[in-house]
Amino acid sequence: MLAAGIGAAEADCGHGDFSAWREGLRQEAAASGISAATLQIAAPDLRFDPGVVKRDRAQGVFSQDFLKFSDRMISKNRLSVGASRIAGNAGLFSRIEEQFGVPAAVLVAFWGLETDFGANIGDLPTLTSLSTLAFDCRRPDMFRTELLSALKLLDRGDLELVEMRGPWAGELGQTQFLPSKYIEFGVDFDGDGRIDMIRSTADALASSANYISHLGWRRGEPWLQEVTVPADFPWEEADVLRKHPRSFFVDKGVTARDRDLAPDDIPVSLVLPMGRSGPAFLAYPNFDLYLEWNRSLVYSTTAAYYATLLAGAPKLKRGDARCCRWRTSRPCRRGLRRWAIRSERSTASSAAPPGRRSARCS
């Protein structure tokens, strides 16, 4: 009986009366304090777009293996442009790091991966994308919240309707914030009286730093470090959630390429994105923040590696990777599910699938 009821609900999901649904949303928005004038302005964009649902169902970019994905995403152009952005905005990045503790390389890596440094922020009407996803059955509660937040952004004057355009999943700005995070962590860093993450690079980067700082970024500490692992290492310990004092890895013969490893108590884990014969990284506590930004471990490792390159680290050793996919382990599935429950997808690539792939691929 219960199964039959659930099946019927799923069959009807996303195919009800959109006009009635939209009227309920309008009433909820008005009750939350959004003005009638704003709702009138927004009305043309509060519509259903089947193309958004199609894109939501067709996600596949994070099924690529780490080397394929990172090769594609960390291009020579992104490396050179990223370096020039850091050099050309040294004063801005210095002020941001002083206030929030997040270094330029970390911010610029996200900036480059998300929108090519603000050049490609998307061109779909944000309210339409969010209306569609809120009406659809897959994550209606999450996207209803985001839609109401987007209406609040419009109502308080940070953005005009014509400016609210982005990718199909409803993110906004140069570093792709979902509207709720835009409201919660947005910073008017250029002092013009509005938080504009679309046109103001200062606002976009400072807001990103504010969000990362809020997640627990540890000032002055690393996030990812390439290492060499001996053949006799206990490979069952290679898991993103299996943390040990750094001294454990030093004792097991793990060495770093760019500097000595201190045998201290900093908790780190060993990430092997392509198996024991491919690249190897120590993931520090700050790496956890990457998994809050985007729950795909392939994306998170790529973003963190890109940031190390911008900070001066050498390119990775590709090794002789025999494992071409991330293998899912039960500990990682459980741990990344906990991250998913905590973060409810925050910024950037919000529609990426939860991090269901582990660093165990030995």
ZARO-871579 format. One line per 3 residues: number of its first residue (from 1); their letters; for each residue x, y, z of N, C-alpha, C. Coordinates in pm, whole numbers, plus 50000, padded with zeros to 5 digits. Example, Ala and Ser with C-alpha at 12.3 -4.5 7.8 and 13.67 -1.06 7.14 Angstrom:
2
1 = AS = 51319 49431 50780 51230 49550 50780 51320 49670 50780; 51285 49775 50708 51367 49894 50714 51290 50003 50787
# end
This chain:
362
1 = MLA = 50083 49880 50000 50000 50000 50000 50086 50125 50000; 50185 50130 50092 50275 50245 50100 50355 50258 49972; 50408 50145 49924 50488 50149 49801 50405 50199 49685
4 = AGI = 50278 50154 49679 50192 50198 49570 50168 50348 49578; 50150 50399 49701 50128 50543 49718 50247 50624 49676; 50365 50576 49716 50488 50646 49678 50504 50646 49528
7 = GAA = 50476 50532 49466 50491 50523 49320 50399 50619 49248; 50277 50631 49298 50183 50724 49236 50229 50868 49251; 50282 50901 49369 50332 51037 49391 50448 51069 49300
10 = EAD = 50539 50971 49285 50654 50994 49198 50611 51010 49053; 50509 50930 49013 50464 50939 48875 50404 51075 48845; 50341 51139 48946 50277 51268 48928 50373 51384 48952
13 = CGH = 50493 51352 49003 50587 51455 49045 50630 51542 48927; 50620 51673 48945 50663 51765 48841 50565 51780 48726; 50449 51715 48736 50352 51721 48627 50217 51775 48674
16 = GDF = 50215 51841 48789 50090 51898 48840 50058 52031 48775; 49979 52110 48843 49936 52241 48793 50041 52345 48832; 50122 52383 48737 50229 52478 48767 50173 52614 48806
19 = SAW = 50062 52654 48745 50004 52785 48778 49961 52789 48924; 49900 52680 48971 49859 52674 49112 49981 52673 49202; 50082 52600 49160 50207 52596 49239 50268 52736 49248
22 = REG = 50271 52807 49136 50330 52941 49132 50251 53038 49221; 50119 53024 49224 50038 53110 49309 50068 53084 49456; 50089 52956 49492 50127 52924 49630 50262 52984 49665
25 = LRQ = 50354 52979 49570 50485 53039 49593 50472 53190 49611; 50391 53254 49528 50374 53398 49537 50320 53437 49675; 50225 53361 49724 50169 53389 49856 50274 53370 49966
28 = EAA = 50353 53265 49954 50459 53241 50053 50562 53354 50050; 50600 53397 49930 50698 53505 49918 50644 53635 49978; 50517 53665 49951 50456 53787 50006 50451 53779 50159
31 = ASG = 50419 53663 50211 50413 53646 50356 50550 53661 50421; 50655 53633 50346 50791 53646 50400 50844 53787 50391; 50767 53879 50333 50807 54019 50329 50850 54070 50194
34 = ISA = 50848 53988 50092 50885 54034 49958 50771 54119 49901; 50806 54233 49849 50706 54332 49810 50626 54287 49687; 50506 54342 49676 50421 54314 49560 50486 54365 49432
37 = ATL = 50556 54476 49441 50624 54532 49323 50731 54436 49272; 50809 54378 49364 50913 54282 49325 50850 54159 49262; 50743 54108 49319 50677 53990 49265 50620 54017 49126
40 = QIA = 50574 54138 49104 50524 54174 48971 50638 54178 48870; 50752 54233 48911 50868 54238 48822 50917 54096 48789; 50915 54010 48890 50968 53874 48874 50875 53782 48797
43 = APD = 50746 53815 48791 50644 53724 48738 50678 53662 48602; 50728 53739 48504 50756 53677 48373 50859 53565 48378; 50949 53569 48475 51054 53467 48484 51015 53350 48574
46 = LRF = 50902 53357 48641 50856 53247 48726 50778 53149 48639; 50852 53071 48562 50792 52979 48466 50871 52848 48464; 50814 52749 48400 50874 52615 48395 50946 52597 48262
49 = DPG = 51071 52548 48271 51152 52523 48151 51193 52376 48148; 51132 52294 48062 51168 52153 48056 51316 52129 48026; 51380 52224 47958 51522 52208 47926 51608 52204 48051
52 = VVK = 51567 52274 48157 51642 52272 48282 51636 52134 48345; 51519 52072 48344 51505 51937 48397 51591 51839 48317; 51592 51855 48187 51672 51768 48102 51820 51780 48136
55 = RDR = 51866 51901 48159 52006 51920 48196 52035 51862 48334; 51942 51876 48424 51960 51821 48558 51977 51670 48553; 51900 51605 48467 51906 51459 48458 52028 51409 48383
58 = AQG = 52091 51496 48306 52197 51452 48216 52337 51478 48268; 52352 51513 48396 52485 51544 48449 52576 51423 48437; 52700 51449 48390 52794 51339 48378 52938 51382 48389
61 = VFS = 52964 51512 48405 53102 51561 48402 53187 51501 48512; 53127 51476 48631 53207 51428 48743 53225 51277 48741; 53175 51210 48635 53204 51067 48621 53340 51045 48554
64 = QDF = 53402 51153 48506 53536 51141 48450 53637 51112 48560; 53747 51044 48523 53850 51020 48624 53929 51149 48649; 54006 51147 48755 54074 51267 48800 54168 51325 48694
67 = LKF = 54252 51241 48634 54348 51295 48538 54278 51354 48416; 54175 51287 48366 54103 51340 48251 54037 51473 48287; 53972 51476 48402 53903 51599 48443 54000 51712 48471
70 = SDR = 54105 51685 48545 54200 51792 48579 54277 51839 48456; 54310 51748 48364 54377 51790 48240 54290 51889 48162; 54160 51861 48159 54069 51946 48084 54045 52079 48154
73 = MIS = 54034 52075 48286 53996 52195 48360 54113 52286 48393; 54232 52229 48412 54349 52312 48445 54432 52329 48319; 54384 52411 48231 54452 52434 48104 54569 52531 48122
76 = KNR = 54655 52537 48021 54765 52633 48025 54710 52776 48036; 54600 52802 47966 54542 52936 47971 54493 52968 48112; 54427 52873 48178 54378 52900 48312 54493 52918 48411
79 = LSV = 54602 52851 48388 54717 52870 48475 54777 53009 48455; 54794 53048 48329 54857 53178 48303 54765 53293 48341; 54637 53282 48309 54544 53389 48345 54529 53397 48496
82 = GAS = 54524 53281 48561 54513 53281 48707 54631 53351 48772; 54750 53321 48723 54870 53386 48777 54866 53537 48754; 54820 53577 48637 54815 53722 48607 54708 53792 48692
85 = RIA = 54598 53722 48721 54496 53781 48808 54549 53802 48950; 54626 53707 48997 54684 53722 49130 54781 53840 49133; 54867 53847 49032 54965 53956 49028 54898 54092 49009
88 = GNA = 54795 54096 48924 54731 54223 48892 54637 54274 48999; 54601 54188 49094 54511 54229 49201 54573 54203 49338; 54703 54225 49345 54776 54191 49468 54720 54263 49590
91 = GLF = 54688 54391 49573 54635 54467 49686 54501 54413 49734; 54413 54381 49640 54282 54326 49674 54298 54193 49748; 54380 54105 49695 54398 53975 49759 54464 53987 49897
94 = SRI = 54552 54083 49912 54615 54105 50042 54511 54146 50146; 54421 54236 50108 54317 54281 50200 54221 54167 50234; 54187 54087 50133 54097 53974 50156 54160 53872 50250
97 = EEQ = 54288 53840 50226 54352 53741 50312 54369 53794 50454; 54398 53922 50466 54412 53980 50600 54281 53968 50678; 54168 53989 50610 54039 53987 50680 53985 53846 50699
100 = FGV = 54001 53759 50600 53937 53628 50604 54033 53510 50616; 54162 53532 50591 54260 53426 50608 54276 53332 50490; 54205 53356 50381 54208 53266 50266 54303 53322 50161
103 = PAA = 54402 53244 50116 54502 53297 50022 54448 53312 49880; 54517 53395 49803 54474 53426 49666 54463 53301 49580; 54559 53210 49590 54560 53092 49502 54433 53010 49518
106 = VLV = 54384 52997 49639 54262 52919 49664 54142 52986 49598; 54130 53117 49614 54017 53190 49556 54024 53191 49404; 54141 53213 49349 54155 53223 49204 54129 53088 49138
109 = AFW = 54164 52979 49202 54136 52847 49146 53984 52826 49133; 53910 52858 49237 53764 52848 49228 53710 52943 49121; 53760 53064 49120 53717 53166 49024 53738 53117 48881
112 = GLE = 53855 53058 48856 53885 53008 48722 53800 52889 48683; 53785 52794 48773 53708 52674 48739 53559 52704 48723; 53507 52792 48806 53364 52817 48804 53319 52897 48683
115 = TDF = 53390 53004 48650 53340 53094 48544 53450 53149 48454; 53568 53086 48453 53679 53144 48376 53701 53289 48415; 53711 53311 48547 53741 53443 48603 53634 53546 48570
118 = GAN = 53510 53500 48572 53397 53590 48551 53352 53604 48408; 53419 53536 48315 53385 53552 48174 53263 53470 48132; 53236 53360 48202 53127 53271 48163 53039 53240 48284
121 = IGD = 52951 53332 48317 52868 53314 48436 52735 53247 48404; 52709 53220 48276 52583 53159 48235 52484 53261 48185; 52386 53215 48105 52294 53310 48043 52148 53266 48052
124 = LPT = 52117 53174 48143 51977 53136 48162 51914 53222 48271; 51787 53255 48258 51721 53335 48362 51715 53258 48494; 51777 53312 48596 51792 53242 48723 51658 53206 48785
127 = LTS = 51563 53297 48783 51434 53268 48844 51361 53156 48771; 51378 53146 48641 51317 53037 48565 51381 52904 48602; 51514 52902 48610 51583 52778 48648 51539 52732 48786
130 = LST = 51534 52825 48881 51498 52789 49018 51351 52751 49028; 51264 52819 48954 51123 52782 48954 51106 52639 48903; 51177 52608 48797 51167 52474 48739 51214 52368 48837
133 = LAF = 51327 52390 48898 51383 52290 48990 51303 52282 49120; 51241 52392 49161 51157 52389 49280 51026 52316 49253; 50975 52323 49132 50852 52252 49094 50881 52105 49066
136 = DCR = 50999 52075 49015 51038 51939 48982 51048 51855 49109; 51053 51724 49093 51041 51635 49209 51173 51600 49277; 51287 51631 49215 51411 51574 49267 51458 51641 49395
139 = RPD = 51457 51775 49400 51501 51848 49519 51414 51972 49539; 51282 51954 49548 51193 52071 49550 51212 52161 49671; 51233 52104 49789 51245 52187 49908 51369 52275 49902
142 = MFR = 51480 52214 49859 51605 52290 49848 51589 52407 49751; 51532 52380 49634 51526 52485 49533 51413 52584 49558; 51312 52546 49633 51211 52645 49673 51275 52748 49765
145 = TEL = 51359 52700 49857 51434 52792 49944 51522 52884 49862; 51590 52828 49762 51678 52911 49679 51599 53012 49596; 51481 52972 49548 51398 53063 49472 51351 53180 49558
148 = LSA = 51308 53151 49679 51267 53259 49770 51385 53349 49804; 51503 53292 49817 51622 53374 49843 51654 53462 49724; 51638 53409 49603 51663 53489 49483 51565 53606 49475
151 = LKL = 51441 53582 49511 51342 53691 49513 51380 53796 49618; 51436 53751 49730 51480 53846 49832 51596 53931 49782; 51689 53870 49706 51799 53947 49647 51744 54056 49556
154 = LDR = 51646 54019 49476 51584 54116 49386 51513 54225 49465; 51447 54185 49571 51369 54280 49650 51456 54381 49724; 51570 54337 49772 51654 54430 49849 51747 54513 49762
157 = GDL = 51746 54489 49630 51815 54577 49537 51959 54543 49506; 52008 54426 49549 52145 54389 49514 52159 54366 49364; 52057 54306 49304 52060 54275 49163 51927 54315 49100
160 = ELV = 51932 54346 48970 51811 54369 48893 51776 54240 48819; 51651 54226 48779 51606 54103 48715 51689 54071 48591; 51721 54171 48513 51797 54148 48389 51937 54095 48418
163 = EMR = 51989 54123 48537 52122 54076 48575 52121 53933 48628; 52004 53884 48667 51997 53754 48733 51991 53642 48630; 52107 53616 48574 52122 53511 48475 52244 53427 48512
166 = GPW = 52236 53299 48483 52345 53211 48519 52325 53073 48459; 52386 52970 48518 52371 52834 48467 52235 52775 48504; 52208 52656 48456 52076 52596 48473 52040 52565 48617
169 = AGE = 52138 52553 48705 52110 52515 48845 52084 52635 48935; 52084 52758 48881 52042 52873 48958 52149 52946 49036; 52278 52914 49012 52383 52988 49082 52401 53126 49020
172 = LGQ = 52464 53213 49097 52482 53351 49054 52627 53396 49075; 52674 53478 48983 52799 53549 49006 52925 53480 48958; 53036 53549 48982 53165 53505 48929 53218 53379 48995
175 = TQF = 53170 53348 49115 53210 53223 49180 53089 53134 49207; 52977 53164 49143 52861 53076 49138 52804 53040 49275; 52747 53139 49341 52681 53119 49469 52533 53088 49447
178 = LPS = 52481 52992 49520 52337 52978 49528 52281 53100 49603; 52160 53142 49572 52106 53265 49631 52107 53268 49783; 52079 53156 49849 52078 53157 49997 52215 53187 50052
181 = KYI = 52319 53135 49988 52456 53163 50033 52498 53304 49994; 52445 53354 49884 52468 53493 49843 52420 53587 49954; 52301 53559 50005 52246 53643 50112 52324 53626 50241
184 = EFG = 52358 53502 50275 52422 53476 50404 52566 53522 50410; 52640 53505 50301 52785 53530 50306 52832 53642 50213; 52741 53704 50141 52780 53810 50050 52842 53928 50122
187 = VDF = 52945 53986 50063 53018 54098 50123 53027 54213 50022; 52993 54331 50066 53009 54452 49984 53153 54500 50004; 53246 54438 49935 53387 54467 49960 53435 54590 49886
190 = DGD = 53364 54631 49782 53405 54753 49711 53337 54877 49768; 53248 54858 49866 53190 54971 49938 53092 55055 49861; 53026 54996 49759 52932 55078 49680 52789 55068 49731
193 = GRI = 52768 54999 49842 52636 54992 49901 52551 54875 49858; 52603 54789 49770 52528 54671 49727 52624 54554 49711; 52572 54435 49727 52653 54315 49709 52631 54265 49568
196 = DMI = 52729 54284 49484 52716 54251 49343 52826 54152 49303; 52796 54024 49313 52896 53922 49278 52903 53898 49127; 52819 53964 49051 52822 53949 48906 52921 54045 48842
199 = RST = 52910 54172 48876 52995 54273 48812 53113 54316 48898; 53107 54294 49027 53215 54337 49116 53304 54219 49153; 53424 54218 49099 53520 54112 49132 53554 54115 49280
202 = ADA = 53566 54235 49337 53598 54246 49479 53490 54181 49565; 53363 54208 49532 53254 54148 49608 53253 53996 49593; 53274 53948 49470 53269 53804 49445 53379 53730 49520
205 = LAS = 53500 53781 49515 53613 53712 49579 53606 53723 49731; 53570 53840 49782 53560 53855 49928 53446 53771 49983; 53336 53762 49910 53225 53679 49955 53265 53532 49958
208 = SAN = 53341 53490 49858 53391 53352 49856 53483 53326 49974; 53570 53420 50003 53660 53406 50117 53581 53404 50248; 53479 53485 50257 53395 53487 50376 53328 53351 50398
211 = YIS = 53277 53294 50291 53213 53163 50300 53313 53055 50341; 53429 53054 50276 53531 52953 50306 53579 52968 50451; 53597 53092 50494 53638 53116 50632 53533 53064 50729
214 = HLG = 53407 53087 50696 53298 53040 50782 53299 52887 50794; 53338 52819 50689 53342 52673 50691 53456 52618 50777; 53547 52707 50820 53652 52663 50910 53792 52663 50853
217 = WRR = 53817 52743 50751 53952 52749 50693 54055 52783 50799; 54163 52710 50800 54270 52729 50898 54380 52815 50835; 54385 52938 50881 54476 53039 50825 54621 52989 50827
220 = GEP = 54689 53006 50714 54831 52975 50706 54866 52829 50691; 54765 52741 50682 54792 52599 50669 54771 52552 50525; 54837 52443 50484 54819 52391 50348 54683 52324 50332
223 = WLQ = 54653 52284 50210 54526 52215 50182 54551 52082 50112; 54649 52077 50024 54679 51955 49949 54827 51955 49916; 54890 51840 49924 55033 51831 49900 55064 51699 49829
226 = EVT = 55130 51710 49716 55167 51587 49645 55278 51514 49718; 55266 51382 49721 55364 51299 49792 55399 51177 49709; 55507 51112 49751 55546 50983 49694 55526 50877 49802
229 = VPA = 55464 50767 49763 55428 50663 49860 55505 50535 49827; 55571 50475 49926 55647 50352 49900 55556 50233 49868; 55610 50136 49800 55531 50020 49757 55477 49939 49873
232 = DFP = 55544 49943 49989 55500 49861 50102 55407 49937 50197; 55353 50049 50152 55259 50124 50235 55133 50040 50260; 55072 50048 50378 54946 49977 50402 54831 50046 50329
235 = WEE = 54801 49997 50211 54712 50069 50120 54570 50084 50172; 54529 50002 50267 54396 50018 50324 54381 50150 50399; 54493 50216 50429 54489 50346 50498 54474 50463 50401
238 = ADV = 54470 50433 50272 54456 50539 50172 54308 50568 50149; 54253 50659 50224 54111 50695 50216 54095 50838 50266; 54018 50917 50194 54007 51059 50227 53954 51082 50368
241 = LRK = 53877 50988 50421 53822 51006 50555 53904 50937 50663; 54005 50864 50625 54086 50794 50724 54206 50882 50758; 54191 50964 50860 54294 51061 50895 54390 51003 51001
244 = HPR = 54516 51041 50986 54621 51005 51082 54708 51128 51106; 54781 51130 51217 54882 51235 51233 54981 51228 51116; 55031 51343 51077 55126 51342 50965 55246 51253 50995
247 = SFF = 55281 51241 51122 55393 51155 51160 55370 51010 51119; 55245 50965 51115 55214 50828 51072 55265 50806 50930; 55239 50902 50841 55280 50886 50702 55431 50899 50687
250 = VDK = 55492 50987 50767 55638 50997 50764 55699 50864 50806; 55645 50804 50911 55697 50676 50959 55681 50565 50854; 55579 50577 50770 55555 50475 50668 55635 50501 50540
253 = GVT = 55718 50604 50541 55805 50630 50427 55748 50723 50322; 55637 50789 50351 55578 50885 50257 55663 51012 50256; 55696 51059 50138 55780 51180 50124 55710 51280 50034
256 = ARD = 55742 51408 50055 55683 51515 49974 55778 51555 49864; 55721 51607 49753 55803 51652 49642 55860 51791 49663; 55781 51879 49728 55818 52019 49730 55880 52066 49860
259 = RDL = 55867 51987 49967 55928 52025 50094 55929 51904 50186; 56006 51910 50294 56010 51800 50389 55877 51789 50463; 55843 51666 50499 55725 51643 50581 55765 51639 50728
262 = APD = 55706 51727 50806 55736 51728 50949 55658 51616 51018; 55722 51541 51105 55654 51432 51176 55572 51484 51294; 55466 51558 51263 55387 51621 51369 55248 51558 51377
265 = DIP = 55159 51623 51452 55027 51567 51480 54916 51624 51392; 54949 51702 51290 54845 51755 51201 54770 51638 51138; 54638 51635 51148 54562 51523 51090 54553 51534 50938
268 = VSL = 54598 51432 50870 54595 51430 50724 54547 51294 50676; 54505 51289 50551 54466 51163 50489 54537 51150 50356; 54546 51029 50307 54614 51001 50180 54508 50980 50072
271 = VLP = 54517 51061 49966 54424 51055 49855 54496 51000 49733; 54443 50892 49676 54500 50829 49557 54394 50831 49447; 54380 50941 49374 54269 50953 49280 54274 50857 49162
274 = MGR = 54393 50802 49131 54405 50709 49019 54464 50576 49063; 54455 50545 49190 54510 50419 49237 54653 50434 49287; 54708 50326 49336 54839 50333 49402 54953 50365 49306
277 = SGP = 54933 50347 49176 55040 50377 49080 55028 50516 49018; 54924 50590 49057 54904 50723 49002 54945 50832 49099; 54898 50954 49079 54931 51065 49168 54884 51037 49310
280 = AFL = 54957 51089 49406 54922 51073 49547 54930 51208 49617; 54834 51233 49707 54830 51360 49778 54801 51337 49926; 54859 51422 50009 54813 51433 50147 54708 51543 50150
283 = AYP = 54593 51511 50207 54485 51608 50221 54482 51657 50365; 54497 51788 50381 54502 51851 50513 54362 51893 50557; 54345 51937 50683 54212 51979 50728 54145 52081 50636
286 = NFD = 54223 52170 50574 54163 52268 50484 54102 52204 50360; 54144 52083 50326 54085 52016 50210 53938 51984 50233; 53901 51964 50359 53760 51937 50389 53669 52048 50338
289 = LYL = 53721 52170 50335 53640 52282 50289 53608 52273 50141; 53698 52209 50065 53671 52188 49922 53551 52096 49905; 53538 51998 49992 53425 51906 49983 53295 51970 50030
292 = EWN = 53306 52078 50104 53188 52156 50137 53147 52243 50018; 53243 52293 49946 53215 52378 49829 53148 52295 49720; 53200 52176 49697 53144 52087 49595 53167 51944 49639
295 = RSL = 53061 51866 49648 53073 51733 49706 53134 51630 49612; 53162 51666 49490 53234 51576 49402 53381 51574 49441; 53433 51456 49472 53573 51446 49512 53667 51470 49395
298 = VYS = 53622 51436 49273 53703 51466 49154 53719 51618 49140; 53608 51690 49150 53615 51836 49140 53700 51893 49254; 53675 51848 49375 53745 51904 49491 53895 51884 49481
301 = TTA = 53937 51765 49441 54080 51740 49427 54139 51823 49315; 54065 51839 49206 54112 51922 49095 54127 52067 49138; 54028 52121 49207 54034 52260 49251 54149 52282 49348
304 = AYY = 54169 52188 49438 54277 52201 49536 54414 52189 49467; 54426 52098 49373 54552 52082 49299 54581 52208 49216; 54480 52262 49149 54495 52385 49073 54546 52497 49163
307 = ATL = 54492 52507 49283 54537 52611 49377 54683 52591 49416; 54727 52466 49432 54867 52443 49466 54959 52489 49352; 54914 52466 49229 54994 52511 49114 55006 52663 49113
310 = LAG = 54894 52732 49138 54897 52878 49141 54983 52929 49256; 54997 52847 49361 55079 52886 49475 55226 52849 49457; 55260 52787 49342 55400 52760 49312 55443 52615 49315
313 = APK = 55354 52522 49342 55391 52380 49346 55417 52329 49204; 55501 52226 49190 55526 52168 49057 55407 52086 49010; 55401 52062 48879 55296 51977 48825 55312 51835 48878
316 = LKR = 55202 51766 48890 55203 51634 48950 55275 51531 48864; 55320 51425 48928 55371 51309 48858 55254 51218 48825; 55236 51190 48699 55119 51114 48657 55130 50966 48693
319 = GDA = 55251 50917 48705 55270 50777 48739 55221 50685 48628; 55187 50564 48667 55138 50464 48573 55001 50419 48621; 54906 50512 48614 54775 50487 48673 54701 50377 48599
322 = RCC = 54667 50274 48672 54590 50164 48614 54442 50176 48647; 54412 50254 48749 54273 50271 48791 54217 50396 48725; 54119 50379 48641 54068 50493 48566 53936 50547 48619
325 = RWR = 53885 50492 48727 53764 50544 48789 53783 50545 48939; 53710 50633 49003 53710 50633 49149 53628 50515 49196; 53684 50435 49286 53611 50321 49340 53545 50363 49470
328 = TSR = 53417 50330 49482 53343 50373 49600 53366 50277 49716; 53404 50331 49830 53421 50250 49949 53315 50287 50050; 53276 50193 50134 53171 50220 50231 53207 50333 50327
331 = PCR = 53331 50338 50381 53363 50450 50471 53347 50585 50404; 53391 50596 50277 53380 50725 50210 53236 50759 50178; 53157 50658 50139 53017 50685 50113 52949 50740 50236
334 = RGL = 52977 50678 50352 52914 50724 50475 52961 50864 50510; 53092 50887 50499 53146 51017 50537 53100 51128 50447; 53102 51104 50316 53061 51208 50224 52910 51231 50232
337 = RRW = 52833 51129 50272 52691 51149 50294 52670 51244 50412; 52757 51230 50515 52746 51322 50628 52775 51465 50584; 52878 51483 50498 52905 51616 50443 52783 51667 50367
340 = AIR = 52720 51578 50290 52606 51619 50209 52492 51668 50297; 52466 51597 50406 52358 51635 50496 52389 51770 50560; 52517 51793 50596 52553 51918 50664 52543 52037 50569
343 = SER = 52587 52019 50445 52606 52138 50362 52492 52167 50267; 52409 52069 50233 52293 52089 50145 52332 52164 50018; 52446 52142 49973 52506 52208 49856 52509 52359 49877
346 = STA = 52625 52411 49871 52643 52547 49912 52657 52642 49796; 52771 52641 49730 52793 52734 49623 52830 52653 49503; 52867 52723 49398 52930 52660 49286 52876 52524 49252
349 = SSA = 52853 52495 49129 52814 52363 49081 52716 52296 49173; 52614 52366 49212 52523 52314 49312 52454 52188 49266; 52443 52168 49138 52370 52052 49092 52460 51932 49074
352 = APP = 52588 51946 49105 52678 51832 49096 52631 51723 49189; 52645 51597 49148 52600 51490 49236 52678 51489 49365; 52616 51447 49475 52688 51438 49601 52813 51353 49585
355 = GRR = 52914 51377 49671 53042 51309 49656 53030 51162 49685; 53002 51087 49583 52980 50945 49602 53101 50863 49564; 53212 50931 49534 53331 50859 49492 53443 50883 49591
358 = SAR = 53509 50776 49632 53607 50789 49738 53747 50797 49682; 53840 50827 49770 53980 50833 49729 54047 50697 49733; 53970 50594 49767 54028 50460 49767 54016 50400 49628
361 = CS = 54124 50375 49566 54126 50312 49433 54260 50246 49420; 54287 50152 49505 54421 50098 49514 54436 49967 49441
# end
